[in-house]
């Protein structure tokens, strides 16, 4: 069987960001071979490096499998070729062999120019609109849309180790652990929240009902009130229990302050849903003076956008909840636009869903008492997340304390 080879190249901070190691590993894990034809290593901290390789596979198919793998690390053929475009055969149908995107910054070669793809998300296709290229979900595809096929003329730039002073996000892909010094991590997260806002960045919270159950709702409300949060994404449960806590002092019928059960407390969450329906919405409840504290009270008072996405298990749901999944997805994406940092708190499904909408250069902090929640988020593609396995009821107040000290 005749072997097949191809010359490929990659540039950037290849050594300290471990990109070159990943490329070599992927070639060898596929059973391929490589020869270094040219290697230029950056001398100074901010200098980039360059390598040209001859990659060899057992046959043409094997070589294609190898190059597909290393393409995701930013490797491209030495001989640059422009992208290939094909029309969508009908609405919500992509052409065969469409290019499936990553969450990493992506560029395409068109009309002899490298053009950056907009609206970067994983698991989408790339559509040309005018002179621009966009990541587009399958539901938004229209018949006749020009869609990129294959990976020819497509270049991926994986995140690289920052050249500036190290911080908690000094290199994306941090592992999660419950063994880390919690106070130190809380302080570093607080520092990054402050620095992100000082730089004009946008911070979004994705939250689950455990925020209320554990007594951390006041900490989230304080972050919103103090101007650190620019949007809240959640489901029906966080809003119901936040309003139940604010109006009745309970969460699922249990008093948050002392964990005692309220008399007939089992009906409190339904009573809360009914109270919101009486006035029509959460903003109307605030305006009527019937909601005077809590996460969503602060959102309304500070004019911070929030989106509540429904699910099949919801009670009610609240009138503010979007029950059409496609619309909810789009509204989530609007709030996430240009986000600099996303803090995901005790919600596996909403965290994974949000992670799939984010480019990999967005800082992600995921806080959960459950290790599998943190691990699943990373395994589903949001590998840049910093995982903190901790009780949110204890961890979030620490962040607030550190922010107040720093101010």
N, C-alpha and C positions, 0 to 999 in steps of 0.2 A: 504494500500500500504506500502510495507516494505521500510524503509529508508536505504540508503547506505552511508557508511563513508570511509574515507581514511586518513591515516597519511601522512602529508607533512611537508617539512622544507624549510627554507630560511635563508641565512646568509649574512652579509655585514653591511653597515652603515644604518641600517633599520629605526632608529628613526629620525635623523636629515635630512636624504634624503627622508623622508616621504614614504618610500617603504611599511612599515608595515601598515600605514594608508590606502594606496591604496589597499593592499591585503584585509584588513578588509572590506573596502567599496565595493570591487568587489564581495566578498562573500555575503554580505548583500543585495546588489543591485540585485543579482540573486535569492534572497529569500532563501539562504542557511544558515547554522549554523556553528559555529566554537567553538572549545574549545582549550585553550592554554595548551598544555601538558608540555612544557618546554620553559623557556625564560631566556636567558643570555644577559644582556645589557653591552656593552663595557663601561669601567670606564673612560678611557682616550680618548682624541680627536681622536686618530688614531686606537683605538681598534674597532673591528667589533662586531656586536651583532648576536644572533642566536635565532630562535624561531621554535618550533615544534608544529604543529596544528593538531587537528582532525577535518576534514571538513566533513560536512554531507549534503546530498541532499535528495530530496523527493524520488528519485529512481536512478537507475544507469545512466540513460540519463541525469538527472538533475545534478548529481554529476560530470559527465564528462564535462558538460557546465561550471560549476564553476571552475573546475581544469584547463580547457582550458584558462579561463580568467586570473587566477592568475599565470599560467605558464609564462605569458609575463612579470611578475614582478620578475621572478627569482625563483619562488616556484617549487620544485621538490618533487616527492614521497620519503619517508624515505627509502624504499627498492629500491636501485638503480638497474635498469635493462638496458642492452645494447640497442643500437639503433636497429631499424628494417630497413632492406634494401630490395628494390624491383627493378627489372629491368624496364627501360623504354621500353614500348611495340614497339615503333617506333620513328623515328626522330621527335623532337619537340612535343612529347607527354609524360607527366609525369604519373606515376602510380596513381590510385585512392588513396585518403587519403594521398597524399604527404604532407610533412611538409612545410608550407609556412613561410618564414623567416621574422624577424623584422629587423630594422636597428641597434639593440643593439648587443653588443658582445655576441657571441654564442659559446658554447662548447658542444661536443658530447662524449658519453661514448662508446668506442670501444676497444675491446681486453683489458678490465679492466683498460683502461686509459682514462682520460678526455683530449680531443684534441680540440684545438681552431679552429674554422671555419675561413677560409681565404676569402678575397674579400667580406667582409660583406656588404650586401645591403638588403633593404626590398623587400618583395613580390617576392622572388626567391625560388628555391628549393636547397637542399644540395646534392651534388654529391661527392662520394668518388673517388679519383684518386691516386692510389698507397697507401701511408699511410696518405694522406692528404685529407681534406674535403674543398669544395669550394661552395660558393653561385653561382648559375648558372641560367641565364635567360632561359626561355622556348625555345627560338629560337636556343640556343646552345646545347640543349639536343640531344644526339645521341642514336639510338636504342641500348639497352643493358647496358646503363649507370646505375650504382647502385645508387639509390636515396633513401634518408631517408623518411620513412612514419611514420605517427603518431608523437607524441611528446615524446614518451618513449626514455629515454637516451639522451634527449636534454635539455640543461640548458642555460637560458638567463641571462646575467648580465646587468641590466639597469644602466645607468650612476648615479653616486652618488656624493653628495656634496663634492667638493675638501676639503682636510684637510689643504691646504696651505693658504697663505694670500689671502683674497677675492679680486676679480677683477670684471670686468663687466660681466664675465661669471661664477660668483661664483656658480650659480646653473642653469643648463640647463632648458629650459621651461619658460623663461621669457616672460611675456605678452608684447604686443605691445601697444604703446600709443603715441598720439601726444602731450600729456601734460607734457612729461618729459623735464627737462632743456637741451636744445639742445647742448649748448656749453659744458656742463659737459659730455654728452654722447659722443660728438665728441672727446673730450680729452681722454676719456677712450678707445675708439676704436683706436685712434692713439697710445696710450700706448700699447695696445694689439698687434697691427701690429708690432711695434718695438720689443716687447718682443718675439713675435713668430719668427721673423727673427733672433734675437740674439740667440735663442735656436736652430737654424738650421731648423726651420719649413718651410712649403711650403704654400703659400697664392695664392688662385685662385680668379679671378674676373669673375662673370657672369653678363653680362650687356645688357641693352636694349637701343634703340635709344634716349630715353629721356635724357640720359647722354649728348648727343650732343645738343639736343633742348634747354636744360636749361643752357648751357654754362659750363658744368662740364667736358667736354672732356679733357681740359688742365690739370685738377686735376688728372684724371686717367692716362694720359700720364706722368705726373710728378711722380706718384707712380711707374710706370713701369721703367722710366728712372733712378730713384733713387735706383732701385734694390729690391723693396718691393714685386713685383708681379712675380709669377712663371708660370702663364698661364692665358689666356683669353678665355672664352666660350661665344658665342653669336649666333645671327642669322644674316641673310643678312643685316637687316636694320641698325644695329649699325655700321657695316663696311662701308656701302654706305654713311651714313650721316657723319661719321667721316672723310672719304676721301673728301666728298663734302665740308665740313667745312674747311678742310686743304687746298684744292685747289681753292675753289671758295668763301670761307667765309660765305657760307649759310648752312642752314639745312632745307630741304624741301622748298628751295627757299626763305627762310627768313634769313636775315643777323643776325647772332648770337649776334654780339656786340650791336646792337641797335634795334633789332626786326623789322626793316623796310623790306619791300618786294623788292626783286631784280627784275629788268626788265626781263620779260619772265622766272622768277625764277622757274616756275612750271616744267620746263624741266631740271633743274640742276641735280636732282638725276639720271635721265636717262643719262645725259651727263657724269656724274661721272662713271656710270656703263660702258658706252661705252669707256671711257678713260682707264679703267682697262683692258677691253677686247683688246684694241689696243696693249698693252704691254704683256698681257697674264696672269698676276696675280699680287697680291699686292706686294710680294717680288720683282718681276721684275720691278714694278713701282717705288719702292724705289731705286733699283739699277740703274735705268735709270735717276734718279734725278728728276722725275716728282711728287714724293710724298716726302715732306720735313718736315712734322710735323704731330702730331696727335697720337692717341692711337696705330694704327696699324703700323705706321712708327716706333714708339718706340719698338714695339714688334719685328719687323724685325731687327732693329739695335742692340737690346739687345739679339737677338736669343731666344725670349720668345715664346713658342708654343701657337698658337691660333687655335680654331676650330669654324667654322661657320656652323651651322645646318640649312638646308633649310626648307621652309614651302610652302604650296599651295598658299599663298598670296604674295609671293616674286616677285618683279620686277627684271628682269634679269634671275636668280640671278647672282651675281659675280662669276667669274670662280673658286674662292677659296671655294665657298659654296658647302657643301656635301649635295646632294639632296636625297640620299638613307638614310632613317631614321635609319635603323639598323646599317649601317656603322657609321653614325654620333654619335649614342649612344655609340658605342665601342670607337670611338675617344675621346669623352667626358670623358669616363671612364679612358682612358689612362692618360689624363691630370690630372684627379682627384686623381690618385693613390698616396697614402701616403700624401694627403693634410692635413694640420693642421688647416687651417682656410679658409673659403669661404665667399666672400663678394658678395652679390646678389643685383644688383642695377636696379630698375625700369624695371623688366621684369617678368611678372607672369608665363608664360608658361615655359620659360627656367629655372626659379628658381625652380619651382615645379619638373620639369624633373631632374634637378641636385640634388635636395634634395633627390629624390628617389634613387640616386646612392650612397649616403653618409652613412657611419656608424654614429651612434648617438654621438660618442665621438669627432667628428669634429666640431669645433666652426663655427657657421653660423651667419653672420650679414646680415639682409635683410633691405634695405633702399628703401622706396617707398612713394610717396605722397598719395597713395591710401591705406587706411586701409584694404579693402577686400583682396588686394594682399598679405599682410603680414599674415592675418588671414587664407587665403586659404592654404598658404604654410605650416603653422603649422597643420591645420586640415588634410592635406594630408599625415601627418606622420613625417614631419621634425619639431617635437615639440621642438627640442633644439635650434631653431633659436631665436636670439635676434632681435625683430622687432623695427624698427625706422621709424615712420611715419613722413616724412619730405621732403622738396623740395631738391632733390639731387644737384641742382644748387647752393644752399646755404650751404648744409651740407658737401659735399666733399671738397670744399675749406677750410672749418674749420679744417678738418682732416689734410690737407696739412700744414696749419699754425701751428697746434699743433706739428706735426712731426718735422718741422723746428725748433721750439722753444726747443724741447726736445733734438735735435741733438746738 
